[in-house]
Amino acid sequence: MTEDVGRVVVAPSLYAAPLLRIGDAVRAVTDGGADAVHLDVMDGHFVGPISFGNLIVQAVSAATHLPLDAHLMVSNPVSHLPWLADAGVRGVTIHVEAFEGDQIGLIEAVREIRKRGMRAGVALKPATGVHAIAGLVGELDHVLVMTVEPGSSGQPFMRAMLSKVSEVADRFGHDIEVGVDGGINASTAREALDAGARYLVAGSSVFAASIEGVRGAIDALRTSE
């Protein structure tokens, strides 16, 4: 995420990069015009896969000047905040669903993220309505609308989620960044931006061809602006 709420941000998701070329992928997105690096942190419980942990996040942080945004798909988000802050992560996105309706716990977690000097955001699964974050007006820096089911890359874009993007944008105004994550390519990016999104997480479309094609893929997302 960035401090300029009005600017469209392109954040490639490293989870879709070739595992044995993570270092090359970080260099490619850094040199290729990305605005941020999106890191999917999964614990194997909240979602099935297990992904990046402390050592990988630290290595990525040391390898790029771009801000890191950690998307926590974990059952206990607060427990991850200390090491994320120590690794130099700039923004943290936690899932509303991880709190199972505990609004007080959710608000406290958002405030703890900010207390540790990081930008705070929440993510909404496709089945979760915007009403779930109604109590967070004034507490958030960004909201991430999932346009696929979280947990794996390469899923098709859910166009039914575009109305949720618009609802978030309307309810929270221009005080936050509205993001979309899942199935984002040059075509769906245009639809998401038209709906009110300003933060694009793209994985498969950025890394689908090759590491060498990353700049072109990012440029294609740029033309959708």
C-alpha positions in Angstrom: 0.0 0.0 0.0 1.1 3.6 -0.5 0.5 6.8 1.4 -1.1 8.4 -1.7 -4.7 7.1 -1.5 -5.7 8.5 -4.9 -3.0 6.7 -6.9 -3.5 3.3 -8.5 -1.1 0.8 -7.0 0.1 -2.4 -8.7 1.4 -5.0 -6.3 2.6 -8.3 -7.8 1.9 -11.3 -5.5 5.1 -13.3 -5.0 3.0 -16.4 -4.2 2.5 -16.9 -8.0 6.3 -16.5 -8.8 8.4 -19.6 -9.5 9.5 -20.9 -6.2 13.1 -21.5 -7.2 13.4 -18.0 -8.7 12.0 -15.9 -5.8 15.1 -13.6 -5.8 14.8 -13.1 -9.6 11.1 -12.4 -9.2 11.7 -9.7 -6.5 14.3 -8.0 -8.7 12.0 -8.2 -11.7 9.0 -6.6 -10.0 11.3 -4.0 -8.4 12.9 -3.1 -11.8 9.6 -3.6 -13.7 7.7 -0.7 -12.2 5.7 -2.3 -9.4 4.6 -0.1 -6.6 4.6 -2.7 -3.8 5.3 -6.4 -3.2 2.3 -8.4 -2.0 3.2 -11.3 0.3 0.6 -14.0 1.1 1.3 -15.4 4.5 -0.7 -18.7 5.0 -0.6 -21.0 8.0 -2.2 -24.2 6.6 -5.2 -23.7 8.9 -7.1 -20.6 7.9 -6.5 -21.7 4.3 -5.0 -25.0 3.2 -1.5 -24.0 1.9 1.5 -22.9 3.9 3.5 -20.1 2.3 6.0 -17.4 3.3 7.4 -17.2 6.8 9.8 -15.0 8.7 13.0 -15.8 6.9 11.5 -15.4 3.4 9.9 -12.1 4.3 13.1 -10.8 5.8 15.0 -11.8 2.6 12.5 -10.1 0.4 12.6 -6.9 2.5 16.4 -6.8 2.2 16.2 -7.3 -1.6 13.9 -4.4 -2.6 13.1 -0.8 -1.8 9.5 -1.4 -2.5 7.0 -1.4 0.4 5.9 -4.9 1.5 2.3 -5.6 2.1 1.6 -8.8 4.1 -1.8 -10.5 3.5 -2.4 -12.7 6.5 -4.5 -15.8 5.7 -3.9 -17.1 9.2 -6.1 -18.1 12.2 -4.2 -15.9 14.7 -3.1 -12.7 12.9 -2.0 -10.8 16.0 0.7 -13.4 16.8 2.4 -12.6 13.5 2.6 -8.8 13.9 5.9 -8.6 15.9 8.0 -10.5 13.3 6.3 -8.7 10.4 7.2 -5.3 11.9 10.7 -6.5 12.6 11.1 -7.6 9.0 10.2 -4.1 7.8 6.7 -4.8 6.4 4.9 -1.5 5.7 1.3 -2.8 5.5 -0.6 -5.7 7.0 -4.0 -7.0 5.8 -5.9 -9.3 8.2 -9.0 -11.3 7.4 -12.3 -10.4 9.1 -13.3 -14.1 9.1 -10.3 -15.0 11.3 -12.1 -13.3 14.2 -15.4 -15.2 13.8 -17.6 -12.3 14.6 -15.5 -10.9 17.4 -15.7 -7.2 16.5 -13.8 -6.0 19.5 -10.9 -8.4 18.8 -10.9 -7.2 15.1 -10.7 -3.6 16.1 -8.0 -4.3 18.7 -6.0 -6.2 16.0 -6.3 -3.3 13.6 -5.1 -0.8 16.2 -2.2 -3.1 17.1 -1.0 -3.1 13.5 -1.0 0.7 13.5 0.6 0.8 17.0 3.5 -1.2 15.5 4.0 1.4 12.8 2.3 -0.4 9.9 -0.6 0.4 7.7 -3.7 -1.6 8.7 -6.2 -3.2 6.4 -8.8 -6.0 6.3 -9.7 -8.5 3.7 -13.1 -9.8 2.9 -13.8 -13.3 1.5 -16.3 -13.5 -1.3 -19.1 -14.7 1.0 -18.4 -11.9 3.6 -20.5 -8.7 3.3 -19.3 -5.2 3.8 -21.5 -5.0 6.9 -18.8 -7.0 8.7 -16.5 -4.0 8.7 -19.1 -1.3 9.4 -17.6 -0.7 12.8 -14.1 0.0 11.3 -14.9 3.4 9.7 -12.0 5.6 10.6 -9.8 2.7 11.7 -8.5 1.4 8.4 -5.9 2.4 5.8 -7.2 -0.1 3.2 -9.8 -2.8 2.5 -9.0 -5.8 0.2 -11.9 -7.4 -1.6 -11.2 -11.0 -2.5 -12.3 -11.6 -6.1 -11.4 -15.3 -5.7 -11.5 -17.7 -2.8 -8.3 -17.1 -0.8 -5.6 -19.8 -0.7 -4.5 -20.5 -4.3 -3.5 -18.6 -7.4 -4.8 -18.9 -10.9 -8.6 -18.9 -10.0 -11.1 -17.1 -12.3 -12.1 -13.5 -11.4 -15.5 -13.3 -9.7 -17.3 -10.4 -11.4 -20.1 -10.6 -8.8 -17.6 -9.1 -6.3 -17.4 -5.8 -8.3 -20.5 -4.5 -6.5 -18.8 -5.2 -3.2 -15.8 -3.1 -4.4 -18.2 -0.2 -5.2 -19.9 -0.6 -1.8 -16.7 -0.4 0.1 -15.6 2.6 -1.9 -19.0 4.3 -1.3 -19.1 3.5 2.4 -15.5 4.4 3.3 -15.1 7.3 0.8 -11.7 8.5 -0.2 -10.0 8.0 3.2 -8.8 4.4 2.4 -7.4 2.4 -0.5 -9.8 -0.1 -1.9 -8.0 -3.2 -3.2 -8.9 -6.3 -5.3 -7.1 -9.6 -5.1 -7.7 -12.5 -7.4 -7.9 -13.1 -11.1 -6.5 -9.7 -12.0 -5.2 -9.1 -15.5 -5.3 -6.2 -17.9 -9.0 -6.8 -18.6 -10.3 -7.4 -15.1 -8.2 -4.6 -13.7 -10.1 -2.1 -15.8 -13.4 -3.5 -14.4 -12.1 -3.3 -10.8 -10.8 0.3 -11.3 -14.2 1.3 -12.7 -15.8 -0.2 -9.6 -13.7 2.0 -7.3 -10.5 -0.1 -6.7 -7.2 1.6 -6.4 -4.9 -1.3 -5.3 -4.4 -4.2 -7.7 -2.9 -7.5 -6.5 -1.9 -9.5 -9.5 -0.1 -12.8 -9.4 -0.6 -15.3 -12.2 -1.0 -12.6 -14.9 2.4 -11.0 -13.8 4.4 -14.2 -13.7 2.5 -16.4 -16.2 4.9 -16.0 -19.1 8.3 -15.8 -17.5 10.3 -13.8 -15.0 11.6 -11.9 -18.1 8.1 -11.0 -19.0 7.2 -9.3 -15.7 7.8 -5.7 -16.9 5.5 -6.2 -19.8 2.8 -7.7 -17.6 3.0 -4.8 -15.2 2.9 -2.4 -18.2 -0.3 -4.2 -19.4 -1.9 -3.5 -16.0 -0.8 0.1 -16.2 -2.6 0.6 -19.5 -5.8 -0.5 -17.8 -5.7 2.7 -15.8 
